[in-house]
């Protein structure tokens, strides 16, 4: 069964928020420097959501 993409985006954003505020992540965040950060992923999902909204209008 295919899930609704906007719902998946919302779930992913919620998961990213939970990861970002998790104590284990907070403990490593100062020394952890990936090429793409959690805010980068959140921005990408927000842009995807906006694009979906434009297509559906």
Buried (B, 14 or more C-beta within 10 A) or exposed (E): EEEEEEEEBEEBBEEBEEEBEEEEEEEEEEEEEEEEEBEEBBEEBEEBBEEEEEEEE
